[in-house]
Amino acid sequence: MAFDGLFTISMKTELQQIVTGRISKIHQPNAQEILMQIRAQGKNFKLLFSVHPSYSRIQLTHESIDNPATPPLFCMVLRKHLEGGIITAVRQHETDRIIILEVLSKNEIGDDITREVHMEIMGRHSNLLLVDPSRNLILESIKHLSSSMNSYRTILPGQPYIAPPTQNKLNPLVYSEDLTNVIFNTSDPKEIVEKISGFSPLHAKELIYRMNEITNTTEKLDVYKSYISEFMQGGTSKQIVEINGKTYYSPNALNHLDGTKFDEQNLGSLLDRVYFAKAERDRVKQQAGDLERWLQNELNKLKLKMKKLKKDFEQAEKLDTFQLYGELLMANAYAIDKGLSEVELVNYYDENEKTVVIPLNDRKTATQNAQSYYNRYTKAKTALLKIEQQLEITQDDIAYFELLQQQVMQASPTDIEEIREELMEQGLLKMRASKKKKKPVKPTPEKYIASDGTEISVGKNNKQNDYVTFKLAKKTDTWLHTKDIPGSHVVIHSDNPSETALSEAANLAAYFSKARESSSVPVDYTVVKQVKKPNGSKPGFVIYFEQTTLFVTPDEEKIRHMKK
């Protein structure tokens, strides 16, 4: 990762396209993100600010993020000061990871006012501040920082704005004698990081690689100037490199790295690709942490219940022994005296006529002992039937909760609410008290487009699965699901899909299943009219017939290109 000072230079360049744009709406999806909708140059833009400790950034995003019904306080303050305002400048504080938006807005009585939005990208210390530059005062911030927490500066409403401390490094854009000495005399990336501002180890290594084997000082300086110029232009390649599960990115080509490389059209798309899925998962964790814990607890209870039922089943299976004892005692009753505590009899059911020792109640006759064993046989038989039923119900419940667990793991924030609603409707979760009655909303399954233009729908939870299969799909459409693996219902909206559409839809079914990380995943497909929902079955549960199975390996890259 490398959202360093040089990357910030490129981002500042990319953000120039929103200058003169009007801020139409401001949302705060969660405690760590702000999303601004901006109309500029005849286009709509979405500007995302994130102060997440691992994914802090500012970017133009192409992804959609769900917003809460009630905006937090910080969002309300931003709306008051910025909505309807015009962005007059986007600048960078020196070569630090700080981008400042200047906004010309109006106050309550219609007078022009200037406000600044300071995005400070500093890992877990990242922050977003609204500043009044005329008074150099902090109006509000997404994170508050008291003087007891930081002796250098206080970040609270009404306090003077003080920029983060400088690092006393060389400016990479000013070609001083000190800077050229570092460039000419070092082959150590650490030295570049320590002495020149804006460089992360990744970009320092790339610079060293590009200057490798060049001894002429003029040529070295030219390489350096060319490299810095690429950042100032907004980047040349917008490249992502994946090596052994690690992701590296830069506005420019990373020639020193060998790995799987992807090029994006702009920095917004690049950061969406690197961060969006991770940030989305983090949003879901914030929203669904309690739900995940509840599901795991329920699963643990069910698995413990299953263990006990199996033990009871093993005990109840001894009913054949009780029946045998009863029959042997009745057959030999004439020869068994009352008062015995046990008796050894020949088992005439055994080919070798082995004997068995039968425990007796010495207060009862042989016939009474036989009747006692017959009673135990009857009770065990009844218990066995009940235990078998309970085992089946518990196994279905475990499968249901494992499916919900998988759906939560792959859910968006909207999907989480639908899962909660499903559990409430099932009586498994308590209904939440709400002042306003919510209108019923149709589930919104995800839409994808196959390479040949065929539309594909994917259910991300049980409500969506039932809707996709039994409401949205035609009887002649093609339906897919992973074979014997919890996963999504997938429908190809075609009665005669091409091999390409079938393969890509199977890829979706495998990707949105518990087997996402597996290879050669079995996926069944059939026509929708062969999919049935048994009476009284749980949401999302179906049976199907006349299926064909194919095997696919989930490919996230293909799915990205199919997203509608």
C-alpha positions as CSV (number, residue, x, y, z in Angstrom):
1,M,0.0,0.0,0.0
2,A,1.2,3.5,-0.7
3,F,-1.1,6.4,-0.1
4,D,1.9,8.5,0.6
5,G,2.7,12.2,-0.1
6,L,3.5,11.4,-3.8
7,F,0.2,9.6,-4.2
8,T,-1.5,12.5,-2.6
9,I,0.0,14.8,-5.2
10,S,-1.6,12.6,-7.9
11,M,-4.9,12.5,-6.1
12,K,-4.9,16.3,-5.8
13,T,-4.4,16.5,-9.6
14,E,-7.3,14.0,-10.2
15,L,-9.6,16.0,-7.9
16,Q,-9.1,19.2,-9.9
17,Q,-12.1,18.1,-12.0
18,I,-14.5,18.8,-9.2
19,V,-13.2,22.4,-8.8
20,T,-16.2,24.8,-9.6
21,G,-18.5,21.9,-8.8
22,R,-21.5,22.4,-6.5
23,I,-21.9,20.2,-3.4
24,S,-25.5,18.9,-3.7
25,K,-25.7,16.3,-0.9
26,I,-23.6,15.1,2.0
27,H,-24.0,11.7,3.7
28,Q,-22.3,9.9,6.6
29,P,-22.7,6.1,6.0
30,N,-20.9,5.3,9.3
31,A,-18.6,6.8,11.9
32,Q,-15.6,6.7,9.7
33,E,-16.8,7.9,6.2
34,I,-18.3,11.0,4.6
35,L,-19.7,10.9,1.1
36,M,-20.3,14.1,-0.9
37,Q,-22.3,14.3,-4.1
38,I,-20.9,16.9,-6.4
39,R,-22.1,18.3,-9.8
40,A,-19.2,19.6,-11.9
41,Q,-18.6,20.1,-15.6
42,G,-22.0,18.5,-16.4
43,K,-21.2,15.3,-14.5
44,N,-22.1,13.8,-11.2
45,F,-19.2,12.8,-8.8
46,K,-19.1,11.0,-5.5
47,L,-16.3,12.2,-3.2
48,L,-15.4,9.8,-0.4
49,F,-13.5,10.7,2.7
50,S,-12.5,7.8,5.0
51,V,-10.7,8.0,8.4
52,H,-10.6,4.3,8.8
53,P,-7.3,3.3,10.6
54,S,-6.4,0.9,7.8
55,Y,-8.2,2.3,4.8
56,S,-7.9,6.1,5.3
57,R,-8.1,7.9,2.0
58,I,-9.9,10.6,-0.1
59,Q,-11.1,9.6,-3.6
60,L,-13.8,9.8,-6.2
61,T,-15.7,6.6,-5.9
62,H,-17.8,4.7,-8.4
63,E,-19.4,2.5,-5.8
64,S,-22.6,2.9,-3.9
65,I,-22.7,3.1,-0.1
66,D,-25.9,2.8,2.0
67,N,-26.7,5.6,4.3
68,P,-28.4,5.6,7.8
69,A,-31.9,6.9,8.2
70,T,-30.7,9.5,10.7
71,P,-27.6,11.5,9.9
72,P,-24.9,11.9,12.7
73,L,-24.1,15.3,14.2
74,F,-20.9,15.7,12.1
75,C,-22.9,15.1,8.9
76,M,-25.5,17.7,10.0
77,V,-22.8,20.3,10.6
78,L,-21.2,19.7,7.2
79,R,-24.6,20.0,5.6
80,K,-25.3,23.3,7.3
81,H,-22.0,24.8,6.1
82,L,-21.3,23.1,2.8
83,E,-24.5,21.9,1.0
84,G,-25.1,24.1,-2.0
85,G,-21.5,25.5,-1.8
86,I,-19.1,25.7,-4.7
87,I,-15.7,24.1,-4.5
88,T,-13.2,26.8,-5.4
89,A,-9.9,25.0,-4.9
90,V,-8.4,21.6,-4.1
91,R,-4.9,21.9,-2.7
92,Q,-2.3,19.9,-0.8
93,H,-0.6,21.0,2.4
94,E,3.1,21.0,1.4
95,T,3.8,17.4,0.3
96,D,2.0,15.9,3.3
97,R,-0.9,13.5,3.1
98,I,-3.3,16.4,3.7
99,I,-5.8,17.6,1.1
100,I,-7.8,20.7,1.6
101,L,-11.1,21.6,-0.2
102,E,-11.9,25.3,-0.3
103,V,-15.7,25.9,-0.5
104,L,-17.6,29.1,-1.1
105,S,-20.9,28.8,0.6
106,K,-23.6,31.0,2.2
107,N,-24.6,31.5,5.9
108,E,-28.1,31.6,7.3
109,I,-28.7,35.2,6.1
110,G,-27.4,34.6,2.6
111,D,-23.9,36.2,2.9
112,D,-20.9,34.5,1.2
113,I,-18.7,32.5,3.6
114,T,-15.6,30.4,2.9
115,R,-15.1,27.0,4.6
116,E,-12.3,24.5,4.3
117,V,-12.5,20.7,4.6
118,H,-9.1,19.3,5.8
119,M,-8.6,15.6,5.0
120,E,-5.6,14.3,7.1
121,I,-4.5,10.9,6.0
122,M,-2.4,9.5,8.9
123,G,-3.4,5.9,9.5
124,R,-5.1,5.5,12.9
125,H,-4.6,9.2,13.5
126,S,-6.5,10.2,10.3
127,N,-9.1,12.9,10.7
128,L,-11.5,15.1,8.8
129,L,-12.1,18.7,9.9
130,L,-14.3,21.6,9.0
131,V,-12.4,24.8,9.4
132,D,-13.4,28.5,9.2
133,P,-10.2,30.0,7.5
134,S,-11.2,33.6,8.2
135,R,-10.8,32.9,12.0
136,N,-8.6,29.8,11.7
137,L,-11.1,28.0,13.9
138,I,-12.2,24.4,13.9
139,L,-16.0,24.2,13.5
140,E,-16.2,20.5,13.9
141,S,-14.2,17.3,13.2
142,I,-15.1,13.6,12.7
143,K,-12.8,12.8,15.6
144,H,-12.2,14.9,18.7
145,L,-8.8,15.2,20.3
146,S,-8.4,16.9,23.6
147,S,-5.2,18.5,25.0
148,S,-4.8,15.6,27.4
149,M,-4.6,13.3,24.4
150,N,-2.3,15.4,22.3
151,S,-0.1,18.2,23.7
152,Y,0.8,19.5,20.3
153,R,-2.7,20.4,19.1
154,T,-6.3,20.2,20.3
155,I,-9.0,19.2,17.8
156,L,-12.3,20.4,19.2
157,P,-15.0,22.8,18.0
158,G,-13.9,26.4,18.7
159,Q,-10.2,25.6,19.0
160,P,-7.6,27.2,16.6
161,Y,-6.6,25.0,13.7
162,I,-3.0,23.9,13.9
163,A,-1.6,21.8,11.1
164,P,0.1,18.5,12.0
165,P,3.8,18.9,12.8
166,T,6.3,19.0,9.9
167,Q,8.9,16.3,9.5
168,N,11.7,18.6,8.5
169,K,12.4,16.6,5.3
170,L,13.5,17.8,1.9
171,N,10.8,19.0,-0.5
172,P,10.8,16.5,-3.4
173,L,9.6,19.3,-5.8
174,V,12.4,21.7,-5.0
175,Y,15.7,20.7,-6.7
176,S,18.0,22.0,-4.0
177,E,21.7,20.9,-3.6
178,D,20.7,18.8,-0.6
179,L,18.1,17.0,-2.6
180,T,20.4,16.3,-5.6
181,N,23.1,15.0,-3.2
182,V,20.6,12.4,-1.8
183,I,19.5,11.4,-5.3
184,F,23.1,11.1,-6.6
185,N,24.7,9.3,-3.6
186,T,22.2,6.8,-2.3
187,S,21.0,3.4,-3.4
188,D,19.1,2.7,-0.2
189,P,15.3,3.3,-0.2
190,K,15.3,3.8,3.6
191,E,17.6,6.9,3.2
192,I,15.2,8.4,0.6
193,V,12.2,7.8,2.9
194,E,14.1,9.4,5.8
195,K,15.4,12.4,4.0
196,I,12.8,13.3,1.3
197,S,9.2,14.2,2.1
198,G,6.4,12.2,0.5
199,F,8.2,9.0,-0.2
200,S,7.0,5.7,1.1
201,P,9.3,2.6,0.9
202,L,7.3,1.4,-2.2
203,H,8.0,4.6,-4.3
204,A,11.5,4.9,-2.9
205,K,12.3,1.3,-4.2
206,E,10.7,2.2,-7.6
207,L,12.9,5.3,-7.9
208,I,16.1,3.3,-7.0
209,Y,15.1,0.7,-9.6
210,R,14.6,3.3,-12.3
211,M,18.0,4.9,-11.5
212,N,19.8,1.5,-11.2
213,E,23.0,1.3,-13.3
214,I,22.8,5.0,-14.2
215,T,26.1,6.7,-13.2
216,N,25.7,10.0,-15.0
217,T,24.4,12.6,-12.5
218,T,22.5,14.5,-15.1
219,E,20.7,11.4,-16.3
220,K,20.0,10.4,-12.7
221,L,18.4,13.8,-12.1
222,D,16.4,13.5,-15.3
223,V,15.0,10.1,-14.2
224,Y,14.1,11.6,-10.8
225,K,12.4,14.7,-12.4
226,S,10.5,12.4,-14.9
227,Y,9.3,10.2,-12.0
228,I,8.1,13.2,-9.9
229,S,6.5,14.6,-13.0
230,E,4.4,11.4,-13.4
231,F,2.9,12.0,-10.0
232,M,2.2,15.7,-10.7
233,Q,0.3,14.7,-13.9
234,G,-2.0,12.5,-11.9
235,G,-0.1,9.3,-12.6
236,T,0.5,7.4,-15.8
237,S,-0.5,3.7,-15.2
238,K,-2.7,3.6,-12.0
239,Q,-1.3,0.2,-11.3
240,I,-2.1,-2.5,-8.8
241,V,0.3,-5.4,-8.2
242,E,-0.7,-8.5,-6.2
243,I,2.1,-10.8,-4.8
244,N,1.4,-13.7,-2.5
245,G,-1.9,-12.2,-1.2
246,K,-0.4,-8.7,-0.6
247,T,-1.6,-5.7,-2.7
248,Y,0.6,-2.8,-3.8
249,Y,-0.6,0.2,-5.7
250,S,0.7,3.4,-7.3
251,P,-0.4,6.1,-9.7
252,N,2.5,4.9,-11.9
253,A,4.0,1.6,-13.1
254,L,5.7,-0.5,-10.4
255,N,8.4,-1.9,-12.6
256,H,10.5,-3.2,-9.6
257,L,7.7,-5.6,-8.6
258,D,7.0,-9.0,-10.2
259,G,3.4,-10.1,-9.7
260,T,-0.1,-10.0,-11.1
261,K,-0.6,-6.5,-12.4
262,F,-3.8,-4.6,-13.1
263,D,-4.2,-1.2,-14.6
264,E,-7.1,1.1,-13.8
265,Q,-8.4,4.2,-15.7
266,N,-8.2,6.5,-12.7
267,L,-7.1,6.7,-9.1
268,G,-10.8,6.4,-7.9
269,S,-11.2,3.1,-9.7
270,L,-7.9,1.9,-8.4
271,L,-8.8,2.6,-4.8
272,D,-12.3,1.2,-5.2
273,R,-10.6,-2.0,-6.4
274,V,-8.1,-2.1,-3.5
275,Y,-10.3,-1.0,-0.6
276,F,-14.0,-1.1,-1.4
277,A,-14.6,-4.8,-0.6
278,K,-12.5,-4.6,2.6
279,A,-14.2,-1.4,3.7
280,E,-17.6,-2.8,2.8
281,R,-16.8,-5.9,5.0
282,D,-15.8,-3.5,7.8
283,R,-19.1,-1.5,7.4
284,V,-21.0,-4.8,7.7
285,K,-18.9,-5.8,10.8
286,Q,-19.8,-2.4,12.5
287,Q,-23.5,-3.0,11.7
288,A,-23.7,-6.7,12.1
289,G,-21.2,-7.6,14.9
290,D,-24.0,-8.4,17.3
291,L,-25.8,-10.5,14.6
292,E,-22.6,-12.5,13.9
293,R,-22.1,-13.2,17.6
294,W,-25.8,-14.2,18.0
295,L,-25.6,-16.6,15.0
296,Q,-22.4,-18.2,16.3
297,N,-24.0,-18.7,19.7
298,E,-27.1,-20.2,18.2
299,L,-24.9,-22.5,16.1
300,N,-22.9,-23.6,19.2
301,K,-26.2,-24.4,21.0
302,L,-27.5,-26.4,18.1
303,K,-24.3,-28.4,17.7
304,L,-24.3,-29.2,21.4
305,K,-27.9,-30.3,21.1
306,M,-27.0,-32.5,18.1
307,K,-24.3,-34.1,20.2
308,K,-26.7,-34.9,23.0
309,L,-29.3,-36.2,20.6
310,K,-26.8,-38.5,19.0
311,K,-25.9,-39.9,22.5
312,D,-29.6,-40.4,23.3
313,F,-30.0,-42.0,19.9
314,E,-27.3,-44.5,20.7
315,Q,-29.0,-45.3,24.0
316,A,-32.4,-45.7,22.4
317,E,-31.0,-48.0,19.7
318,K,-30.7,-50.6,22.5
319,L,-34.4,-51.3,22.0
320,D,-33.6,-54.5,20.1
321,T,-31.8,-55.8,23.2
322,F,-34.9,-55.0,25.4
323,Q,-37.1,-56.9,22.9
324,L,-34.7,-59.9,22.8
325,Y,-34.5,-60.0,26.7
326,G,-38.3,-60.0,26.9
327,E,-38.7,-62.8,24.3
328,L,-36.0,-65.0,25.9
329,L,-37.5,-64.5,29.4
330,M,-41.1,-65.4,28.1
331,A,-39.8,-68.5,26.3
332,N,-37.9,-69.7,29.5
333,A,-40.3,-68.4,32.2
334,Y,-41.2,-71.9,33.4
335,A,-37.5,-72.6,34.3
336,I,-36.7,-69.3,36.0
337,D,-37.3,-69.0,39.7
338,K,-38.4,-65.7,41.4
339,G,-35.7,-64.0,43.5
340,L,-32.8,-64.2,40.9
341,S,-30.8,-61.0,40.1
342,E,-29.8,-62.3,36.7
343,V,-30.1,-65.4,34.5
344,E,-28.0,-66.8,31.6
345,L,-30.1,-68.1,28.7
346,V,-29.3,-69.5,25.2
347,N,-30.0,-66.9,22.5
348,Y,-31.9,-69.0,19.9
349,Y,-31.7,-66.2,17.4
350,D,-27.9,-66.6,17.3
351,E,-26.5,-69.1,14.8
352,N,-23.9,-70.3,17.3
353,E,-26.5,-70.4,20.1
354,K,-24.4,-68.2,22.4
355,T,-25.8,-67.4,25.8
356,V,-26.7,-64.0,27.1
357,V,-26.8,-62.8,30.7
358,I,-30.1,-61.0,31.4
359,P,-30.3,-58.7,34.5
360,L,-33.5,-59.3,36.6
361,N,-35.5,-57.6,39.3
362,D,-35.4,-60.2,42.1
363,R,-38.8,-59.1,43.4
364,K,-40.5,-59.9,40.1
365,T,-41.3,-63.2,38.4
366,A,-39.8,-64.1,35.0
367,T,-43.0,-63.0,33.2
368,Q,-43.1,-59.7,35.1
369,N,-39.4,-59.1,34.2
370,A,-40.2,-59.9,30.6
371,Q,-43.1,-57.4,30.6
372,S,-40.8,-54.8,32.1
373,Y,-38.4,-55.3,29.2
374,Y,-41.3,-55.1,26.7
375,N,-42.3,-51.8,28.3
376,R,-38.8,-50.5,28.0
377,Y,-38.7,-51.6,24.3
378,T,-42.0,-49.7,23.6
379,K,-40.7,-46.5,25.3
380,A,-37.3,-46.8,23.5
381,K,-39.1,-47.2,20.2
382,T,-41.2,-44.1,20.8
383,A,-38.1,-42.2,22.0
384,L,-36.2,-43.3,18.9
385,L,-38.8,-41.9,16.6
386,K,-38.9,-38.6,18.5
387,I,-35.1,-38.4,18.6
388,E,-34.9,-39.1,14.8
389,Q,-37.3,-36.3,14.2
390,Q,-35.3,-33.9,16.5
391,L,-32.1,-34.9,14.8
392,E,-33.6,-34.0,11.4
393,I,-35.0,-30.7,12.7
394,T,-31.7,-29.8,14.4
395,Q,-29.7,-30.7,11.3
396,D,-32.0,-28.5,9.2
397,D,-31.6,-25.7,11.8
398,I,-27.8,-26.0,11.7
399,A,-27.9,-25.9,7.9
400,Y,-30.1,-22.8,8.1
401,F,-27.9,-20.9,10.5
402,E,-24.8,-21.8,8.6
403,L,-26.4,-20.4,5.5
404,L,-27.3,-17.2,7.4
405,Q,-23.7,-17.0,8.7
406,Q,-22.3,-17.3,5.1
407,Q,-24.8,-14.6,3.9
408,V,-23.7,-12.2,6.7
409,M,-20.0,-12.8,5.7
410,Q,-20.8,-11.8,2.1
411,A,-23.5,-9.2,2.8
412,S,-23.8,-5.5,2.2
413,P,-25.3,-3.2,4.9
414,T,-28.7,-3.4,3.1
415,D,-28.5,-7.2,3.1
416,I,-27.9,-7.2,6.8
417,E,-31.2,-5.4,7.5
418,E,-33.1,-7.9,5.3
419,I,-31.5,-10.8,7.3
420,R,-32.6,-9.2,10.6
421,E,-36.1,-8.7,9.2
422,E,-36.2,-12.4,8.2
423,L,-35.1,-13.5,11.7
424,M,-37.7,-11.3,13.3
425,E,-40.4,-12.7,11.0
426,Q,-39.3,-16.2,11.9
427,G,-39.7,-15.2,15.6
428,L,-36.0,-15.9,16.2
429,L,-35.1,-12.3,17.0
430,K,-37.2,-9.8,19.0
431,M,-38.9,-7.1,16.9
432,R,-37.3,-3.8,17.3
433,A,-39.4,-1.0,18.7
434,S,-39.9,1.7,16.0
435,K,-41.8,5.0,16.1
436,K,-42.4,4.9,12.4
437,K,-43.9,2.0,10.6
438,K,-41.7,1.0,7.7
439,K,-43.4,0.5,4.3
440,P,-42.7,-3.0,2.8
441,V,-39.8,-2.7,0.5
442,K,-39.1,-5.2,-2.3
443,P,-35.8,-7.1,-2.0
444,T,-33.1,-5.7,-4.2
445,P,-31.0,-8.6,-5.6
446,E,-27.7,-7.7,-7.3
447,K,-27.7,-7.4,-11.1
448,Y,-24.9,-8.6,-13.4
449,I,-24.4,-8.6,-17.1
450,A,-22.8,-11.6,-18.9
451,S,-20.2,-11.0,-21.6
452,D,-22.9,-11.7,-24.3
453,G,-25.3,-9.1,-22.7
454,T,-27.5,-11.5,-20.8
455,E,-28.9,-10.2,-17.5
456,I,-28.2,-12.3,-14.4
457,S,-29.8,-11.8,-10.9
458,V,-28.2,-12.9,-7.6
459,G,-29.9,-13.2,-4.3
460,K,-27.6,-12.2,-1.4
461,N,-29.9,-13.3,1.4
462,N,-32.9,-15.6,1.8
463,K,-35.5,-12.8,1.2
464,Q,-33.7,-12.0,-2.1
465,N,-33.3,-15.7,-2.9
466,D,-37.0,-16.3,-2.7
467,Y,-37.8,-13.1,-4.6
468,V,-35.3,-13.9,-7.4
469,T,-36.5,-17.5,-7.9
470,F,-40.3,-17.1,-7.4
471,K,-41.1,-13.5,-8.2
472,L,-38.5,-12.0,-10.5
473,A,-37.7,-15.1,-12.7
474,K,-39.8,-16.5,-15.5
475,K,-40.6,-20.2,-15.4
476,T,-38.4,-20.7,-18.5
477,D,-35.3,-18.8,-17.0
478,T,-32.3,-20.8,-15.9
479,W,-31.6,-21.2,-12.2
480,L,-28.3,-22.1,-10.6
481,H,-27.1,-23.0,-7.1
482,T,-24.0,-24.7,-5.6
483,K,-24.5,-28.4,-5.2
484,D,-24.9,-29.3,-1.5
485,I,-23.2,-26.1,-0.4
486,P,-24.8,-23.0,1.2
487,G,-25.0,-20.2,-1.3
488,S,-27.1,-17.7,-3.4
489,H,-29.8,-18.4,-5.9
490,V,-28.7,-17.2,-9.3
491,V,-31.0,-16.7,-12.3
492,I,-30.1,-16.2,-15.9
493,H,-32.9,-14.3,-17.5
494,S,-32.9,-16.4,-20.6
495,D,-34.6,-19.7,-21.6
496,N,-31.6,-20.7,-23.8
497,P,-28.4,-19.2,-22.3
498,S,-25.1,-19.4,-24.1
499,E,-22.3,-21.4,-22.8
500,T,-20.6,-18.1,-21.9
501,A,-23.6,-16.9,-19.9
502,L,-24.0,-20.3,-18.2
503,S,-20.3,-20.4,-17.2
504,E,-20.3,-16.8,-15.9
505,A,-23.5,-17.4,-13.9
506,A,-22.0,-20.5,-12.4
507,N,-19.0,-18.4,-11.4
508,L,-21.4,-16.1,-9.6
509,A,-23.1,-19.0,-7.8
510,A,-19.7,-20.3,-6.7
511,Y,-18.4,-16.9,-5.6
512,F,-21.5,-16.1,-3.6
513,S,-21.4,-19.4,-1.6
514,K,-19.5,-20.9,1.2
515,A,-17.1,-22.3,-1.4
516,R,-15.8,-18.9,-2.5
517,E,-12.2,-19.7,-1.7
518,S,-12.4,-23.2,-3.2
519,S,-11.6,-24.5,-6.7
520,S,-13.6,-26.7,-9.0
521,V,-16.9,-25.9,-7.2
522,P,-19.9,-28.0,-8.3
523,V,-22.8,-25.9,-9.5
524,D,-26.3,-27.3,-10.4
525,Y,-28.5,-25.6,-13.0
526,T,-32.0,-26.3,-14.2
527,V,-35.0,-24.3,-15.4
528,V,-36.9,-22.3,-12.9
529,K,-40.1,-24.3,-13.2
530,Q,-38.2,-27.3,-11.8
531,V,-37.5,-25.4,-8.5
532,K,-40.0,-25.9,-5.8
533,K,-40.5,-24.6,-2.3
534,P,-41.8,-27.2,0.2
535,N,-44.8,-26.2,2.4
536,G,-43.6,-24.8,5.7
537,S,-39.9,-24.7,4.7
538,K,-37.6,-21.9,5.9
539,P,-36.9,-18.8,3.7
540,G,-34.5,-19.6,0.9
541,F,-35.0,-23.3,1.1
542,V,-35.9,-25.1,-2.1
543,I,-35.8,-28.5,-3.8
544,Y,-35.1,-28.9,-7.5
545,F,-35.1,-31.5,-10.3
546,E,-33.6,-32.5,-13.7
547,Q,-30.4,-30.5,-12.9
548,T,-27.1,-30.6,-14.7
549,T,-23.8,-30.1,-12.8
550,L,-20.8,-28.2,-14.0
551,F,-17.6,-27.3,-12.1
552,V,-16.1,-23.8,-11.9
553,T,-13.4,-21.9,-9.9
554,P,-14.7,-18.6,-8.5
555,D,-13.0,-15.7,-10.4
556,E,-13.4,-12.3,-8.7
557,E,-11.9,-10.4,-11.7
558,K,-14.6,-11.8,-14.0
559,I,-17.3,-10.8,-11.5
560,R,-16.0,-7.2,-11.3
561,H,-16.4,-6.9,-15.1
562,M,-20.0,-8.3,-14.9
563,K,-21.2,-5.9,-12.2
564,K,-24.1,-3.9,-13.6
